[in-house]
């Protein structure tokens, strides 16, 4: 696995990641209106974009979806609980900011994810995955929003935590569909993972499970 982090040039400076396995790659949380820098990196490195994967549906993590789909028509992966956020500005918080965002359900292939789902070279894996390379396993972590999920690369011991877990803190729980009790349960679930797992959050710098467990 190779990883490239980009800072989305938006009001809250969210993280976007290109995660590549050989020449295949996924773009996670494109939160900038024009994803030119990300597209340039993909083309320069001759990567094959397989899909856009989302940790949740808030505006600063989805703003760049149209730009990515303009580059290449690929599936967009979101949790079952986060699906509605792509089409509801009150949930995505687009209603709180200037600018437009619109996805046409007829023009985009959306694949929904839930706990223990897996993603590999051929997208979402169904049935027996013994003969398929698994890139990510899905961990549902509601709390910041009802649709938050983490992407766990078990082989490389890497967790993409979105806005559930940051270095030194956790995501806000005062937004529509937030739930502080669910956040506590989600953090407990993550802290049950191996301590040496590297964590790449939706904002700020990377950390580890071991470091973050000390705060709780």
GISULCOR-V262389 format. One record per pair of residues at least 4 apart in sequence whose ideal C-beta (glycine too) atoms are under 7 Angstrom apart, sorted by sequence separation. I is the first residue (numbers start at 1). J is the second residue. D is the distance in whole Angstrom. If there is no record, write none. Layout:
i=I j=J d=D
i=I j=J d=D
This chain:
i=10 j=14 d=6
i=20 j=24 d=7
i=35 j=39 d=6
i=36 j=40 d=6
i=37 j=41 d=7
i=38 j=42 d=7
i=39 j=43 d=6
i=40 j=44 d=6
i=41 j=45 d=6
i=59 j=63 d=6
i=64 j=68 d=6
i=65 j=69 d=6
i=66 j=70 d=6
i=67 j=71 d=7
i=69 j=73 d=6
i=78 j=82 d=5
i=84 j=88 d=5
i=88 j=92 d=6
i=104 j=108 d=7
i=113 j=117 d=5
i=119 j=123 d=7
i=125 j=129 d=5
i=142 j=146 d=5
i=144 j=148 d=5
i=161 j=165 d=4
i=166 j=170 d=6
i=174 j=178 d=6
i=179 j=183 d=7
i=180 j=184 d=7
i=181 j=185 d=7
i=182 j=186 d=6
i=183 j=187 d=6
i=184 j=188 d=6
i=185 j=189 d=7
i=186 j=190 d=7
i=187 j=191 d=6
i=188 j=192 d=7
i=193 j=197 d=5
i=207 j=211 d=5
i=209 j=213 d=6
i=8 j=13 d=7
i=20 j=25 d=4
i=30 j=35 d=5
i=42 j=47 d=5
i=56 j=61 d=6
i=57 j=62 d=6
i=78 j=83 d=6
i=89 j=94 d=4
i=90 j=95 d=5
i=103 j=108 d=5
i=119 j=124 d=6
i=120 j=125 d=5
i=129 j=134 d=6
i=143 j=148 d=6
i=153 j=158 d=4
i=165 j=170 d=6
i=173 j=178 d=4
i=207 j=212 d=6
i=7 j=13 d=6
i=8 j=14 d=5
i=19 j=25 d=6
i=55 j=61 d=6
i=85 j=91 d=4
i=89 j=95 d=4
i=119 j=125 d=7
i=142 j=148 d=6
i=164 j=170 d=7
i=172 j=178 d=7
i=173 j=179 d=7
i=200 j=206 d=5
i=8 j=15 d=7
i=18 j=25 d=5
i=19 j=26 d=5
i=42 j=49 d=6
i=54 j=61 d=6
i=84 j=91 d=6
i=85 j=92 d=5
i=94 j=101 d=5
i=117 j=124 d=6
i=118 j=125 d=4
i=125 j=132 d=6
i=141 j=148 d=5
i=152 j=159 d=5
i=164 j=171 d=6
i=173 j=180 d=4
i=199 j=206 d=6
i=7 j=15 d=7
i=8 j=16 d=5
i=30 j=38 d=7
i=54 j=62 d=6
i=78 j=86 d=6
i=141 j=149 d=6
i=163 j=171 d=4
i=198 j=206 d=6
i=199 j=207 d=5
i=18 j=27 d=6
i=19 j=28 d=6
i=125 j=134 d=7
i=140 j=149 d=5
i=141 j=150 d=5
i=150 j=159 d=6
i=151 j=160 d=4
i=199 j=208 d=6
i=5 j=15 d=6
i=6 j=16 d=4
i=122 j=132 d=7
i=139 j=149 d=6
i=150 j=160 d=6
i=173 j=183 d=5
i=198 j=208 d=6
i=199 j=209 d=6
i=16 j=27 d=7
i=17 j=28 d=4
i=27 j=38 d=6
i=65 j=76 d=6
i=118 j=129 d=6
i=138 j=149 d=5
i=139 j=150 d=4
i=150 j=161 d=5
i=197 j=208 d=6
i=5 j=17 d=6
i=16 j=28 d=7
i=17 j=29 d=7
i=111 j=123 d=7
i=120 j=132 d=5
i=121 j=133 d=6
i=150 j=162 d=6
i=196 j=208 d=7
i=197 j=209 d=5
i=4 j=17 d=7
i=16 j=29 d=5
i=52 j=65 d=6
i=111 j=124 d=5
i=120 j=133 d=5
i=138 j=151 d=7
i=139 j=152 d=6
i=170 j=183 d=6
i=199 j=212 d=7
i=3 j=17 d=6
i=4 j=18 d=4
i=15 j=29 d=7
i=16 j=30 d=5
i=120 j=134 d=5
i=148 j=162 d=6
i=150 j=164 d=6
i=195 j=209 d=5
i=196 j=210 d=6
i=14 j=29 d=6
i=16 j=31 d=6
i=120 j=135 d=5
i=136 j=151 d=4
i=137 j=152 d=5
i=148 j=163 d=7
i=194 j=209 d=7
i=195 j=210 d=4
i=3 j=19 d=6
i=52 j=68 d=5
i=87 j=103 d=7
i=118 j=134 d=5
i=119 j=135 d=5
i=136 j=152 d=6
i=148 j=164 d=5
i=193 j=209 d=5
i=14 j=31 d=4
i=25 j=42 d=7
i=86 j=103 d=5
i=119 j=136 d=5
i=136 j=153 d=6
i=137 j=154 d=6
i=170 j=187 d=6
i=1 j=19 d=7
i=2 j=20 d=5
i=118 j=136 d=7
i=135 j=153 d=6
i=191 j=209 d=6
i=195 j=213 d=7
i=118 j=137 d=5
i=144 j=163 d=5
i=190 j=209 d=7
i=1 j=21 d=6
i=18 j=38 d=6
i=144 j=164 d=6
i=10 j=31 d=5
i=57 j=78 d=6
i=116 j=137 d=7
i=117 j=138 d=4
i=143 j=164 d=6
i=10 j=32 d=6
i=16 j=38 d=6
i=25 j=47 d=4
i=27 j=49 d=7
i=30 j=52 d=6
i=52 j=74 d=6
i=54 j=76 d=7
i=116 j=138 d=6
i=164 j=186 d=6
i=165 j=187 d=7
i=191 j=213 d=5
i=8 j=31 d=4
i=9 j=32 d=5
i=18 j=41 d=6
i=23 j=46 d=7
i=25 j=48 d=7
i=49 j=72 d=5
i=51 j=74 d=5
i=54 j=77 d=6
i=115 j=138 d=6
i=141 j=164 d=4
i=8 j=32 d=4
i=18 j=42 d=7
i=23 j=47 d=6
i=24 j=48 d=5
i=25 j=49 d=6
i=26 j=50 d=6
i=50 j=74 d=6
i=51 j=75 d=5
i=52 j=76 d=5
i=53 j=77 d=4
i=54 j=78 d=5
i=62 j=86 d=7
i=114 j=138 d=7
i=115 j=139 d=7
i=23 j=48 d=5
i=25 j=50 d=7
i=26 j=51 d=5
i=27 j=52 d=5
i=28 j=53 d=5
i=29 j=54 d=6
i=49 j=74 d=6
i=51 j=76 d=7
i=52 j=77 d=7
i=57 j=82 d=4
i=113 j=138 d=5
i=115 j=140 d=4
i=165 j=190 d=6
i=191 j=216 d=7
i=24 j=50 d=5
i=29 j=55 d=6
i=51 j=77 d=6
i=56 j=82 d=5
i=114 j=140 d=7
i=164 j=190 d=7
i=20 j=47 d=6
i=26 j=53 d=5
i=28 j=55 d=7
i=83 j=110 d=7
i=144 j=171 d=3
i=54 j=82 d=7
i=57 j=85 d=3
i=143 j=171 d=7
i=144 j=172 d=6
i=31 j=60 d=5
i=35 j=64 d=4
i=57 j=86 d=6
i=83 j=112 d=6
i=144 j=173 d=7
i=187 j=216 d=7
i=31 j=61 d=5
i=33 j=63 d=6
i=62 j=92 d=7
i=143 j=173 d=6
i=145 j=175 d=7
i=6 j=37 d=6
i=31 j=62 d=7
i=32 j=63 d=6
i=33 j=64 d=6
i=146 j=177 d=4
i=6 j=38 d=6
i=29 j=61 d=4
i=31 j=63 d=5
i=32 j=64 d=5
i=35 j=67 d=4
i=39 j=71 d=5
i=76 j=108 d=6
i=78 j=110 d=6
i=80 j=112 d=5
i=145 j=177 d=5
i=31 j=64 d=6
i=34 j=67 d=5
i=35 j=68 d=5
i=59 j=92 d=5
i=76 j=109 d=7
i=79 j=112 d=7
i=80 j=113 d=7
i=145 j=178 d=6
i=30 j=64 d=3
i=33 j=67 d=7
i=57 j=91 d=7
i=58 j=92 d=6
i=59 j=93 d=5
i=75 j=109 d=5
i=76 j=110 d=5
i=77 j=111 d=5
i=78 j=112 d=6
i=79 j=113 d=5
i=80 j=114 d=5
i=144 j=178 d=6
i=159 j=193 d=7
i=165 j=199 d=6
i=167 j=201 d=7
i=30 j=65 d=6
i=57 j=92 d=5
i=58 j=93 d=5
i=59 j=94 d=5
i=78 j=113 d=7
i=79 j=114 d=7
i=143 j=178 d=7
i=166 j=201 d=5
i=75 j=111 d=5
i=77 j=113 d=6
i=113 j=149 d=6
i=143 j=179 d=6
i=165 j=201 d=6
i=4 j=41 d=6
i=30 j=67 d=7
i=142 j=179 d=6
i=143 j=180 d=7
i=157 j=194 d=7
i=166 j=203 d=6
i=167 j=204 d=5
i=30 j=68 d=5
i=59 j=97 d=7
i=63 j=101 d=6
i=65 j=103 d=7
i=159 j=197 d=5
i=161 j=199 d=5
i=166 j=204 d=5
i=167 j=205 d=5
i=69 j=108 d=6
i=143 j=182 d=4
i=144 j=183 d=7
i=157 j=196 d=6
i=158 j=197 d=7
i=161 j=200 d=7
i=163 j=202 d=4
i=142 j=182 d=4
i=143 j=183 d=3
i=150 j=190 d=7
i=157 j=197 d=5
i=158 j=198 d=5
i=159 j=199 d=5
i=160 j=200 d=5
i=161 j=201 d=5
i=162 j=202 d=4
i=163 j=203 d=7
i=167 j=207 d=4
i=27 j=68 d=6
i=157 j=198 d=6
i=59 j=101 d=7
i=77 j=119 d=7
i=158 j=200 d=7
i=143 j=186 d=5
i=142 j=186 d=6
i=141 j=186 d=4
i=14 j=60 d=4
i=14 j=61 d=6
i=165 j=212 d=6
i=168 j=215 d=7
i=12 j=60 d=5
i=75 j=123 d=6
i=141 j=189 d=7
i=141 j=190 d=7
i=10 j=60 d=5
i=139 j=189 d=7
i=8 j=60 d=7
i=10 j=63 d=6
i=79 j=140 d=7
i=81 j=142 d=7
i=85 j=147 d=6
i=82 j=145 d=7
i=81 j=146 d=5
i=82 j=147 d=3
i=81 j=147 d=4
i=79 j=147 d=4
i=79 j=149 d=4
i=51 j=123 d=7
i=50 j=123 d=7
i=93 j=175 d=7
i=91 j=176 d=6
i=90 j=176 d=6
i=91 j=177 d=7
i=58 j=145 d=7
i=56 j=144 d=7
i=57 j=145 d=7
i=56 j=145 d=5
i=57 j=147 d=6
i=56 j=147 d=5
i=56 j=148 d=4
i=55 j=148 d=6
i=55 j=149 d=6
i=55 j=150 d=7
i=24 j=121 d=6
i=53 j=151 d=7
i=55 j=160 d=7
i=56 j=162 d=5
i=55 j=162 d=3
i=56 j=163 d=6
i=55 j=163 d=7
i=21 j=135 d=6
i=28 j=160 d=6
i=61 j=202 d=6
i=17 j=160 d=7
i=55 j=202 d=6
i=1 j=153 d=6
i=1 j=156 d=5
i=1 j=158 d=7
i=29 j=202 d=6
i=17 j=200 d=6
i=15 j=201 d=7
i=15 j=202 d=6
i=14 j=202 d=6
i=15 j=203 d=6
i=14 j=203 d=6
i=13 j=203 d=7
i=12 j=203 d=7
